């Protein structure tokens, strides 16, 4: 039995990311309220969560990293 789509949380903002190879767009959601922005490289602080998706168009594995919001990153 597969996981139903309704069981996924959509509380966090949807973000669009493109395949590195063919530029097909994908909707991704942050894994938690802690990790809120995706980047192509790991955070230099080491507090990131590695993730990936395989493109359905070209079968390319795309790796990206979820970053935490740091106190000094906040806009005043």
Secondary structure by P-SEA (a helix, b strand, c coil): ccccccccccccbbbbbbbcccbbbbbbbbcccccccccccccccccccccbbbbcccbbbbbbbbbccccccccc
